[in-house]
Amino acid sequence: MAWGFTNVTPTSGQVVTTNQAKLHLSIALSEHDWNDHIDNLITAATEFFQTETRRQLLTSVDDFIIDEFPPNDCALYIPRHPLASVTSVKYNDENETEQTWAASNYIVHTRTMPGMITLDEGTIEWPSTAIEAKGGTIRLTTGYGAASAVPQIIKQCILMIVHEWFHFPMGPEKHTVGLTAQRIIDQHKLGDTYFQYPLGTGRGSSNLSPLDLQWRYI
């Protein structure tokens, strides 16, 4: 299954402030010569963390574009965490006319990791799409919210990366980030493969067998 994200509403603000980074770097708050450089490092470190972990830190609105819907007995995972909400599910029908799928047809699960969409009780199939325009577009909101809601360990990781890149622009011994920061990143990775499973097998249940896990993102 091919998929991708297109940003609709960019994030606002920074995960950590310029002054927080300066304190971490032991730079006087009254020293402003490094501010732009530090801000750029914060942005880069945040983007790096998000790409490596497939997590969205600050609130972002995006279109999740898929080239096909899952089989009718399967859930659709959102490969970006945390999922806050789904605004709409759109698709092109057999006549190649864009349609908005009624929200009553599906359930949005925001407390799972990753978040997912399942068919509501009474809905037996995903939208039927045109062959020439197979798939759909899910507009969704992801992220922890404001910077104050981002877990402190993630903020600390961002500061560690900023420190590393500030003092070692090319990376010590060609390491991209320090070992501690890398361990935090590894602990927060969402993963590269998202299995889909038949809805009737008990999601999250130990009853699932490898044969149940057949449809996946790669």
N, C-alpha and C positions, 0 to 999 in steps of 0.2 A: 504494500500500500504506500503510495506516494503522498506526502503531506508537507505543509509549510505554514508559516505565519506571516501575515502582513499587518504592520502596525497601523492602527487607526488613530489612537490618542496617545501620544508619547507620555512618558513618566515626567513628573515634576519634582525638582529638588534632588538631593543627594542622600545616599544611605548614611554616610558620615559627613560631618561638616569640615570645612577647611581648617577651622581652629582645632577640632579634634585630631585631625591628621598632623597638624603642626606640633601639638603637644606630644603625639606619639613619636614624632621625628626630632623632638627636643629643639624645635625652632621657636624663638620668641614670638608671641602673638602680635607684638608690635612690628615685627619684620614682615613686610608685605611683598618683597621682591620675588618670593617663591610662590605666591598665591595662585597665579594662573597655572604654573607647572603642577602644583599639588592638585588643583581642581581637575586637571587633565588626567593625572594619575588615578584619582578617585573614580572618575568616569571609566577609565580603561580597566581598572581592577574590578569594578562592578560588572562591566560587560564580560570580563573574563570569567568571573565566578558564575554568572548566570549561564554562560555558554557551556561551561564545564559541568554544571549541575542540573541544567534544565529547570532552574528555579527562577521565578520572577520576584524581585525583591520589593520594589515600589509598584504601586497600582499602575497597570497598563491595560488598555483596551486594544484587542487585536482580532483579526479575522483568521481563524484556523481553517485552512483550505485542504480538503481531502479529495482524492480522485475516485473514491468509492466509499459507500457506506458499508458497515460490517454486515455479515450474515444476520438474518432476522432473529436468531437465537443468541446473539452476542452483544456485549456492551461496547461502547465506543469510548476508549480512554483518551484523555487530553494530555499529551506529552509535555506539559508545562505545569509546574506546581508553585504555589497553591492556586487552585481554581476558586475564584470568588463567586462568579455568576455567569450565566449564559443569557445573552440578550435575544438572540434569534438563531434559527437553523433555516438556511435557505438552500434551494436546489433548483435546477432546471428540469421541468417535467418532460414527458415524452414529446410534447410539442415545442420543446426548447424555450418555454416561457418560465421566467423566474417565479418561484413560489416560496412563500414563507410557511414553514411547517408549524402547525398549531402547537403551542407550548403544552397543551393538554395531552399531547401524544408521547411526551417523554418526561423523564425525571432526571434532574441534575444532582449529582452527588459531589458535594464540595468537601466532605470530611474524609474522603478516601485519598490515598496517595498512590498514583496520581488521581485527580478528579476524573469523573466519567459521566457519560450520559447513557441511560438505559430506557428501553421502551416502557411506557406506562402500562399499568394493568388494563387490558382491553385493546391495546394497540399491538397488532400481530406482525407488523413489518415496518422497516425503514422506508423512506421515500423512494418511489420509483422514478429513476432519472433517465434523461435522454442519453442514448448511446454516445452521441457526439459530445456531450457535456456531462459525463458521468461524475458523480460525486456531489459535494456540497460545500457550503461556507458556513461556519459556525462563528458568530460574533460573541466574544467572551471577554470577561475581565479576570485578570490574574494578578497575583501579588499579595504581599502581607498587609498592604495598606500604606500608611505613612511610615517614615523612617523610625518613628518611635515603636512601631509594631514589629520591626525586623528583629529576629533573635540576636541577642548580644554576641553570641559566638560567631555569627556570620559577620557582624560589624567588626569584630576583632580580626577576623580573617581578612577583610578588606583592608584594614589598617596594616596588617602584616605584609600584604602584597604591595601596598603603597610604599612601605618602608623598604622592602626589598628592591623595588624598581627605582626608588629615589637614590639609594646608595649604590646599587649595582645595576645600572641601566642595561647592560648586556647579560646580566645574570651571572652569579658566581658559579664557576665550573659549568656554565651553560644550563644551569637549572632555571626553569621558568619561574618558580616560586620556591620559597623555603619549605623545608620538610613538614613543619608544623602546619603551615597554611595548606599544604597539599593534603595532609591527613584530614583537615576540616572539610576541604572540598570533597574528598573521597567519601566521607561520612554523609555528605548531603547530596550525593549524586542520585538523580532520579533513575538513571539507567538508560540503556540504549534500546532495549526490547520491551514492548508492552504487550502482554498476552491478552487475548480476548477469550472469553469463556462462555459457553451456553448459559443462559439465564436460569435455567431450571436445575442447575447442578449445585446450587448453594454457594454463592459468591463468598470467597474467603474461607471456604470450608475445606477441611482435610479430606473430604470425599472426592475432590477433584483429582483426576488421573491425568497423566501426560496426554492421553487421547482427547481429553476435554480441552486442552490448550493448543488449539490448532491455528487460530488466526491472530496475526501479530503485526505490529509496526516493526520495521527494520531500518 
